[in-house]
């Protein structure tokens, strides 16, 4: 929501499923997107920001990645400028309480 486009209502889609003993969660938005050609290697870096928001601190994705990795998981991003981003989180299925 923080990085939504000014003239477009924000939309977030969350999907989950199990695959090969893993719990997968995909979070897709229709926000501004991230230029992965320019920032791809820095997306999850500490204090890295990709838009000119004055209140951006660049710690959210860094902390998220650290927490997911502490659970032996992974997080990846697919993003296109002006189209939005999709974050894919993969966690071992045995840590998910049913």
Secondary structure, DSSP 8 states (H G I E B T S, - for coil): -TT--TTS---EEEEEEEETTEEEEEEEE-S----HHHHGGGTTSTT---S--TT--S-HHHHHHHHHHHTT-EEEEEEETTTEEEEEEEEEGGGS--
